[in-house]
Amino acid sequence: MQKENSNTIYVTQEKYSLYCYVDVFKAFLPHIPYYLGNCDVMIDFKKFKALESCFVKASENKILSPEILQYFKDLLGVHYEDSKM
C-alpha cells in the first residue's frame, strides 16, 4: 500500500504471523462443515508456533505447504471436509 486511508489497519511485527494465520485459515473455510456455523478462528497455538514461518510464507505467496494442509486436517479432525480446493 502506497498511501494510508480510512481502511488502513496497522499490524505490529509481533502480531503479523497471526494475521497471516487468519488469512490462510480463510482458505480452509470450504473444509469446515456448515454445522460449525460462524465459529471463531480455531488455532492450536503450540502447533502454529512450530509452523509460524510456513503460515507467513503461505499468506504472502498464496501457496499452501503440505505441513499447513496437515495442520488443518489435524486441527479439524473428524470435522475436516475433504472437498476440492
N, CA, C and O of each residue as an XYZ file, in Angstrom:
340
protein
N       0.845     -1.161      0.000
C       0.000      0.000      0.000
C       0.899      1.235      0.000
O       1.826      1.348      0.803
N       0.618      2.117     -0.877
C       1.439      3.310     -1.018
C       1.015      4.442     -0.093
O       1.848      5.244      0.329
N      -0.272      4.514      0.224
C      -0.780      5.644      0.995
C      -1.825      5.158      2.000
O      -2.655      4.312      1.669
N      -1.790      5.681      3.207
C      -2.787      5.340      4.222
C      -4.149      5.882      3.809
O      -4.251      6.902      3.127
N      -5.201      5.169      4.242
C      -6.560      5.662      4.033
C      -7.413      5.255      5.221
O      -6.892      4.724      6.201
N      -8.714      5.495      5.150
C      -9.593      5.214      6.289
C      -9.728      3.724      6.576
O     -10.190      3.347      7.653
N      -9.336      2.878      5.643
C      -9.422      1.427      5.836
C      -8.094      0.802      6.251
O      -7.990     -0.420      6.354
N      -7.100      1.615      6.485
C      -5.778      1.123      6.855
C      -5.814      0.454      8.227
O      -6.355      1.002      9.187
N      -5.234     -0.725      8.298
C      -5.115     -1.448      9.564
C      -3.627     -1.600      9.852
O      -2.867     -2.092      9.019
N      -3.232     -1.178     11.024
C      -1.831     -1.285     11.419
C      -1.615     -2.614     12.130
O      -2.323     -2.948     13.080
N      -0.640     -3.356     11.661
C      -0.315     -4.652     12.243
C       1.129     -4.584     12.723
O       2.048     -4.320     11.948
N       1.307     -4.826     14.011
C       2.665     -4.808     14.550
C       3.426     -6.042     14.070
O       2.825     -7.067     13.747
N       4.720     -5.937     14.029
C       5.560     -7.044     13.572
C       5.335     -8.301     14.417
O       5.318     -9.410     13.883
N       5.162     -8.134     15.730
C       4.984     -9.313     16.586
C       3.629     -9.994     16.392
O       3.468    -11.150     16.781
N       2.654     -9.302     15.799
C       1.336     -9.899     15.537
C       1.149    -10.295     14.073
O       0.136    -10.897     13.716
N       2.109     -9.963     13.239
C       1.978    -10.203     11.803
C       1.708    -11.675     11.481
O       0.873    -11.970     10.626
N       2.384    -12.581     12.135
C       2.196    -14.008     11.832
C       0.778    -14.463     12.149
O       0.248    -15.344     11.472
N       0.154    -13.875     13.170
C      -1.232    -14.232     13.491
C      -2.192    -13.726     12.416
O      -3.159    -14.410     12.081
N      -1.938    -12.554     11.881
C      -2.747    -12.063     10.767
C      -2.566    -12.956      9.552
O      -3.525    -13.208      8.822
N      -1.366    -13.432      9.328
C      -1.116    -14.371      8.239
C      -1.881    -15.670      8.467
O      -2.430    -16.243      7.526
N      -1.920    -16.135      9.714
C      -2.657    -17.351     10.046
C      -4.126    -17.197      9.667
O      -4.706    -18.087      9.045
N      -4.726    -16.073     10.040
C      -6.142    -15.832      9.724
C      -6.342    -15.814      8.212
O      -7.335    -16.345      7.714
N      -5.427    -15.220      7.492
C      -5.506    -15.186      6.034
C      -5.498    -16.597      5.460
O      -6.297    -16.914      4.579
N      -4.609    -17.439      5.948
C      -4.528    -18.826      5.482
C      -5.754    -19.613      5.948
O      -6.277    -20.439      5.199
N      -6.215    -19.367      7.171
C      -7.401    -20.043      7.708
C      -8.598    -19.834      6.781
O      -9.374    -20.760      6.547
N      -8.747    -18.629      6.257
C      -9.874    -18.326      5.367
C      -9.874    -19.226      4.140
O     -10.937    -19.537      3.602
N      -8.705    -19.643      3.696
C      -8.622    -20.538      2.540
C      -9.187    -21.916      2.857
O      -9.549    -22.664      1.949
N      -9.265    -22.255      4.138
C      -9.756    -23.568      4.553
C     -11.231    -23.572      4.930
O     -11.745    -24.599      5.372
N     -11.917    -22.456      4.769
C     -13.339    -22.410      5.111
C     -14.162    -23.471      4.380
O     -15.099    -24.005      4.974
N     -13.860    -23.803      3.121
C     -14.630    -24.866      2.463
C     -14.487    -26.236      3.138
O     -15.311    -27.121      2.911
N     -13.462    -26.416      3.957
C     -13.239    -27.692      4.641
C     -13.878    -27.731      6.029
O     -13.819    -28.752      6.713
N     -14.483    -26.630      6.440
C     -15.127    -26.566      7.754
C     -16.616    -26.800      7.547
O     -17.254    -26.055      6.802
N     -17.182    -27.812      8.186
C     -18.585    -28.146      7.950
C     -19.540    -27.032      8.373
O     -19.264    -26.254      9.287
N     -20.671    -26.987      7.675
C     -21.671    -25.940      7.916
C     -22.155    -25.911      9.355
O     -22.502    -24.843      9.860
N     -22.189    -27.066     10.037
C     -22.748    -27.101     11.390
C     -21.873    -26.404     12.422
O     -22.313    -26.188     13.551
N     -20.648    -26.048     12.061
C     -19.838    -25.236     12.968
C     -20.197    -23.762     12.825
O     -19.787    -22.929     13.634
N     -20.968    -23.452     11.784
C     -21.503    -22.098     11.620
C     -20.438    -21.023     11.582
O     -19.345    -21.221     11.051
N     -20.773    -19.899     12.145
C     -19.858    -18.757     12.185
C     -18.952    -18.874     13.401
O     -19.032    -18.073     14.332
N     -18.105    -19.866     13.379
C     -17.216    -20.112     14.511
C     -16.085    -19.090     14.547
O     -15.805    -18.408     13.561
N     -15.456    -19.007     15.685
C     -14.249    -18.192     15.798
C     -13.127    -18.886     15.030
O     -13.230    -20.064     14.689
N     -12.088    -18.165     14.770
C     -10.921    -18.759     14.121
C     -10.285    -19.732     15.109
O      -9.879    -19.347     16.205
N     -10.208    -20.990     14.705
C      -9.635    -22.027     15.565
C      -8.125    -22.061     15.378
O      -7.617    -21.861     14.274
N      -7.419    -22.316     16.466
C      -5.959    -22.376     16.385
C      -5.414    -23.310     17.462
O      -5.884    -23.306     18.599
N      -4.436    -24.093     17.094
C      -3.643    -24.859     18.051
C      -2.340    -24.073     18.151
O      -1.439    -24.239     17.329
N      -2.251    -23.221     19.163
C      -1.163    -22.248     19.225
C       0.214    -22.898     19.261
O       1.156    -22.391     18.653
N       0.335    -24.001     19.959
C       1.635    -24.680     20.046
C       2.077    -25.178     18.667
O       3.229    -24.997     18.274
N       1.156    -25.801     17.943
C       1.492    -26.286     16.601
C       1.676    -25.123     15.629
O       2.514    -25.180     14.729
N       0.883    -24.069     15.820
C       1.046    -22.877     14.984
C       2.451    -22.305     15.129
O       3.096    -21.980     14.133
N       2.926    -22.183     16.366
C       4.254    -21.608     16.595
C       5.338    -22.426     15.894
O       6.321    -21.870     15.405
N       5.156    -23.743     15.847
C       6.135    -24.599     15.175
C       6.132    -24.379     13.656
O       7.139    -24.613     12.988
N       4.996    -23.930     13.121
C       4.861    -23.714     11.675
C       4.721    -22.236     11.313
O       4.342    -21.900     10.190
N       5.022    -21.375     12.246
C       4.779    -19.936     12.084
C       5.333    -19.383     10.767
O       4.629    -18.667     10.055
N       6.551    -19.700     10.448
C       7.146    -19.172      9.211
C       6.442    -19.720      7.970
O       6.375    -19.042      6.944
N       5.920    -20.935      8.057
C       5.170    -21.514      6.936
C       3.882    -20.738      6.686
O       3.491    -20.529      5.538
N       3.220    -20.311      7.767
C       1.988    -19.541      7.617
C       2.260    -18.164      7.016
O       1.489    -17.681      6.187
N       3.341    -17.542      7.430
C       3.705    -16.236      6.865
C       3.984    -16.392      5.371
O       3.495    -15.613      4.553
N       4.766    -17.393      5.032
C       5.118    -17.639      3.634
C       3.868    -17.940      2.803
O       3.721    -17.421      1.697
N       2.973    -18.771      3.328
C       1.751    -19.135      2.608
C       0.846    -17.928      2.399
O       0.219    -17.790      1.349
N       0.782    -17.066      3.386
C      -0.037    -15.869      3.263
C       0.531    -14.927      2.207
O      -0.216    -14.308      1.449
N       1.821    -14.826      2.164
C       2.466    -13.893      1.237
C       2.490    -14.394     -0.201
O       2.357    -13.599     -1.132
N       2.658    -15.709     -0.397
C       2.750    -16.212     -1.773
C       1.546    -17.052     -2.208
O       1.482    -17.506     -3.350
N       0.597    -17.256     -1.297
C      -0.655    -17.980     -1.588
C      -0.429    -19.420     -2.032
O      -1.237    -19.983     -2.770
N       0.675    -20.012     -1.579
C       0.951    -21.425     -1.839
C       0.968    -22.142     -0.494
O       1.749    -21.801      0.394
N       0.092    -23.143     -0.355
C      -0.040    -23.866      0.908
C       0.876    -25.085      0.912
O       0.816    -25.926      0.016
N       1.706    -25.165      1.915
C       2.640    -26.283      2.033
C       1.910    -27.527      2.543
O       0.836    -27.414      3.134
N       2.482    -28.707      2.320
C       1.896    -29.937      2.860
C       1.773    -29.891      4.390
O       0.845    -30.471      4.954
N       2.702    -29.206      5.058
C       2.648    -29.095      6.522
C       1.414    -28.316      6.974
O       0.794    -28.659      7.980
N       1.065    -27.281      6.238
C      -0.127    -26.499      6.584
C      -1.385    -27.309      6.307
O      -2.322    -27.295      7.106
N      -1.413    -28.007      5.190
C      -2.563    -28.869      4.896
C      -2.766    -29.883      6.017
O      -3.892    -30.097      6.467
N      -1.682    -30.506      6.467
C      -1.779    -31.484      7.549
C      -2.197    -30.826      8.856
O      -2.971    -31.406      9.617
N      -1.698    -29.626      9.126
C      -2.080    -28.887     10.338
C      -3.602    -28.745     10.408
O      -4.201    -29.019     11.449
N      -4.226    -28.322      9.313
C      -5.676    -28.116      9.335
C      -6.440    -29.438      9.384
O      -7.504    -29.508      9.998
N      -5.921    -30.472      8.754
C      -6.560    -31.788      8.872
C      -6.519    -32.263     10.321
O      -7.500    -32.811     10.823
N      -5.396    -32.057     10.989
C      -5.270    -32.438     12.400
C      -6.143    -31.557     13.284
O      -6.781    -32.049     14.215
N      -6.176    -30.269     13.001
C      -6.955    -29.331     13.805
C      -8.447    -29.657     13.747
O      -9.126    -29.646     14.774
N      -8.950    -29.943     12.563
C     -10.380    -30.207     12.402
C     -10.748    -31.660     12.685
O     -11.910    -31.965     12.955
N      -9.774    -32.550     12.626
C     -10.035    -33.956     12.935
C     -11.153    -34.529     12.083
O     -11.144    -34.388     10.861
N     -12.121    -35.179     12.730
C     -13.231    -35.815     12.014
C     -14.140    -34.795     11.345
O     -14.986    -35.167     10.531
N     -13.986    -33.526     11.669
C     -14.828    -32.479     11.089
C     -14.259    -31.910      9.791
O     -14.894    -31.074      9.149
N     -13.071    -32.358      9.405
C     -12.456    -31.879      8.167
C     -13.226    -32.438      6.988
O     -13.363    -33.654      6.856
N     -13.728    -31.565      6.131
C     -14.447    -31.996      4.937
C     -13.494    -31.933      3.760
O     -12.947    -30.877      3.445
N     -13.301    -33.069      3.113
C     -12.313    -33.170      2.046
C     -12.921    -32.782      0.703
O     -12.988    -33.597     -0.218
N     -13.361    -31.537      0.601
C     -13.882    -31.031     -0.665
C     -12.720    -30.540     -1.509
O     -11.606    -30.374     -1.010
N     -12.976    -30.314     -2.758
C     -11.924    -29.811     -3.650
C     -11.643    -28.354     -3.324
O     -12.564    -27.575     -3.078
N     -10.349    -27.985     -3.325
C      -9.967    -26.580     -3.106
C      -9.787    -25.912     -4.439
O      -9.465    -24.725     -4.497
